[in-house]
Amino acid sequence: MSVSPHTLREKGGLVVWLTGLSGAGKTTIAQAVQQSLTSFGIPAVFLDGDEVRKQMHPTLGFSKTDREENVRRIGALAKTRAEEGAVVLVAVIAPYRSTRQEVRAICRAYLEVFVDAPLQTCEERDPKGLYRRVRRGEITQFTGIDAPYEAPVEPEIHCRTASESIEESSQRVLRAIAESLR
């Protein structure tokens, strides 16, 4: 894959938005793609939704309004970083289609990646122990359990992480990135 930082800046960069339930594999795929892009000499930035929220938006809660505002803010940050000439990989649940569409509308180049795993698979993985806490009643309004997740209708990439490997998923994302940067 051969893309110069100058070409990326001219194109306004690229935002690759990975959405899905907690534990679906968004962060793992984004990190694998970032590593591959970097090895090709392509500037790549990874924005983890949880980390951005914690560091930049700690006062936002988990109401529908706050979730939407968090996604808008992450989208604005991703847009800025992309305009600097990077491929920006965003791993965030972003549960509402309408808010993801708002982000798509502000970005010059945007790929939506639906990181899809059944709820049962996500609960079995439970990398942060959140599902266990939900089931014990310690967390409420959790996306996919008692708060909605609106799956993408027509994502550019659909990764089914219960049936494909991280390598297969990340290669599919890399192919889509290469195609969009031509």
Backbone torsions as a table, in degrees:
resi	resn	phi	psi	omega
1	MET	NA	123.6	-176.0
2	SER	-127.1	105.9	178.1
3	VAL	-140.5	128.6	-179.4
4	SER	-85.7	153.1	175.1
5	PRO	-57.1	-34.1	178.8
6	HIS	-62.0	-45.3	178.7
7	THR	-62.5	-42.0	178.6
8	LEU	-61.6	-42.8	178.5
9	ARG	-63.3	-43.1	178.9
10	GLU	-59.7	-39.4	-179.1
11	LYS	-79.8	-8.4	-177.0
12	GLY	82.8	20.5	179.2
13	GLY	68.9	-163.0	-179.0
14	LEU	-151.0	132.4	173.8
15	VAL	-104.9	123.5	176.3
16	VAL	-110.7	108.9	-170.7
17	TRP	-102.3	108.4	179.7
18	LEU	-96.3	118.5	-177.6
19	THR	-124.3	147.9	179.1
20	GLY	164.8	175.9	-179.8
21	LEU	-65.8	160.9	173.0
22	SER	-59.8	129.5	179.2
23	GLY	89.0	1.4	-178.6
24	ALA	-73.3	-26.1	179.9
25	GLY	120.6	12.5	-177.1
26	LYS	-57.6	-51.9	-177.1
27	THR	-64.6	-43.7	-178.4
28	THR	-61.2	-44.9	179.2
29	ILE	-66.5	-46.6	-178.6
30	ALA	-58.9	-42.2	179.7
31	GLN	-66.4	-39.2	178.5
32	ALA	-65.7	-41.2	178.8
33	VAL	-66.6	-43.1	178.7
34	GLN	-58.9	-45.2	-179.7
35	GLN	-60.7	-43.4	178.9
36	SER	-64.6	-46.3	-180.0
37	LEU	-59.9	-44.7	179.7
38	THR	-60.7	-39.9	179.5
39	SER	-64.9	-25.2	176.5
40	PHE	-86.8	-0.3	-179.0
41	GLY	81.0	18.0	179.9
42	ILE	-96.8	124.7	179.0
43	PRO	-61.2	123.8	-178.4
44	ALA	-134.9	133.9	-179.7
45	VAL	-118.9	136.8	177.3
46	PHE	-111.6	125.2	175.3
47	LEU	-115.7	114.9	177.6
48	ASP	-92.3	122.3	-176.8
49	GLY	-53.7	-42.9	-179.9
50	ASP	-64.6	-42.3	-178.5
51	GLU	-69.5	-41.6	178.4
52	VAL	-62.6	-43.8	179.0
53	ARG	-59.5	-48.1	-176.0
54	LYS	-63.8	-43.1	-174.8
55	GLN	-84.3	-36.3	-172.0
56	MET	-110.1	-23.0	-175.3
57	HIS	-133.2	48.3	-173.4
58	PRO	-66.3	-16.2	-178.9
59	THR	-84.7	-11.5	178.9
60	LEU	-76.0	136.9	177.6
61	GLY	-95.0	-148.6	-176.6
62	PHE	-123.9	22.8	171.9
63	SER	-68.9	165.7	178.5
64	LYS	-57.2	-44.6	-179.7
65	THR	-61.4	-45.2	-179.8
66	ASP	-67.7	-38.5	177.7
67	ARG	-62.7	-43.6	178.8
68	GLU	-63.6	-43.1	179.5
69	GLU	-64.5	-39.7	177.6
70	ASN	-59.6	-45.5	-179.8
71	VAL	-64.7	-41.7	177.9
72	ARG	-60.4	-43.7	-178.9
73	ARG	-66.2	-41.9	176.8
74	ILE	-63.8	-39.7	177.6
75	GLY	-61.2	-42.3	178.9
76	ALA	-64.8	-40.5	177.5
77	LEU	-64.3	-44.0	179.4
78	ALA	-62.1	-43.0	178.8
79	LYS	-58.9	-46.7	-179.8
80	THR	-60.5	-47.1	-179.2
81	ARG	-64.5	-38.2	178.0
82	ALA	-64.6	-42.1	-180.0
83	GLU	-63.1	-21.2	176.2
84	GLU	-77.5	-7.1	175.7
85	GLY	103.8	38.4	-179.3
86	ALA	-127.0	160.0	164.7
87	VAL	-89.7	119.6	-176.6
88	VAL	-106.5	117.4	179.9
89	LEU	-99.7	116.6	-176.7
90	VAL	-112.5	119.3	176.8
91	ALA	-108.6	105.1	-176.3
92	VAL	-152.0	142.0	-179.8
93	ILE	-58.2	-49.6	179.6
94	ALA	44.8	71.8	-167.8
95	PRO	-70.8	-15.9	-173.1
96	TYR	-109.1	127.4	179.6
97	ARG	-56.0	-44.1	-175.2
98	SER	-61.1	-37.6	-180.0
99	THR	-72.7	-38.2	175.5
100	ARG	-62.4	-36.7	178.0
101	GLN	-66.4	-36.4	176.0
102	GLU	-60.4	-44.3	179.7
103	VAL	-64.7	-45.2	178.5
104	ARG	-54.6	-42.3	-175.5
105	ALA	-65.5	-27.9	-178.4
106	ILE	-89.5	-12.4	-177.1
107	CYS	-95.7	138.7	177.8
108	ARG	-68.7	-38.4	178.8
109	ALA	-135.8	128.8	-171.7
110	TYR	-147.4	132.6	172.7
111	LEU	-121.6	128.5	176.3
112	GLU	-98.4	128.4	178.5
113	VAL	-115.5	115.5	175.5
114	PHE	-89.4	109.7	177.2
115	VAL	-92.2	101.5	-166.6
116	ASP	-107.9	120.8	171.9
117	ALA	-142.1	141.0	177.6
118	PRO	-59.6	150.3	179.8
119	LEU	-52.1	-42.5	-179.7
120	GLN	-58.9	-41.9	178.8
121	THR	-64.6	-44.0	179.0
122	CYS	-61.6	-41.1	178.5
123	GLU	-65.8	-37.7	178.3
124	GLU	-66.2	-39.0	178.7
125	ARG	-70.6	-53.8	176.8
126	ASP	33.8	59.1	-173.9
127	PRO	-61.4	-25.2	-177.8
128	LYS	-106.7	1.8	-179.8
129	GLY	71.8	15.5	-176.0
130	LEU	-72.4	-40.8	-179.5
131	TYR	-63.7	-39.2	177.0
132	ARG	-60.1	-41.3	179.6
133	ARG	-66.8	-37.6	177.5
134	VAL	-63.1	-47.7	-177.2
135	ARG	-65.4	-25.3	175.6
136	ARG	-85.5	-2.9	178.6
137	GLY	84.4	12.2	-178.9
138	GLU	-82.6	-22.0	179.4
139	ILE	-128.1	134.5	174.2
140	THR	-121.9	169.8	-178.2
141	GLN	56.9	46.8	-178.9
142	PHE	-96.1	126.0	-176.4
143	THR	-56.4	127.8	178.6
144	GLY	94.6	-15.7	178.7
145	ILE	-110.2	-72.3	179.4
146	ASP	-120.9	14.2	169.9
147	ALA	-133.0	146.3	-172.4
148	PRO	-73.5	152.8	165.6
149	TYR	-129.8	119.3	179.7
150	GLU	-96.8	102.6	-177.8
151	ALA	-62.7	146.1	175.6
152	PRO	-59.0	145.0	179.7
153	VAL	-87.6	-43.9	-178.7
154	GLU	-136.7	67.4	178.3
155	PRO	-69.5	154.1	176.1
156	GLU	-67.0	-33.6	179.4
157	ILE	-132.5	135.3	177.9
158	HIS	-122.9	105.1	178.9
159	CYS	-96.7	124.0	178.8
160	ARG	-104.7	89.8	-168.1
161	THR	-75.5	-7.7	174.0
162	ALA	-80.4	-19.1	-176.3
163	SER	-124.0	-4.0	176.1
164	GLU	-129.0	152.6	-178.1
165	SER	-76.3	163.6	174.8
166	ILE	-58.0	-40.3	178.6
167	GLU	-60.5	-46.2	179.3
168	GLU	-62.5	-45.0	179.5
169	SER	-62.7	-48.2	-176.8
170	SER	-66.3	-34.5	177.2
171	GLN	-66.1	-37.6	177.4
172	ARG	-63.8	-41.6	178.3
173	VAL	-65.7	-44.0	179.4
174	LEU	-61.1	-40.4	177.9
175	ARG	-62.4	-41.5	179.3
176	ALA	-66.3	-38.2	177.1
177	ILE	-63.4	-48.2	-179.7
178	ALA	-57.9	-43.9	-179.8
179	GLU	-63.8	-41.4	-176.8
180	SER	-73.3	-20.1	-179.0
181	LEU	-93.7	1.0	178.5
182	ARG	-73.3	NA	NA
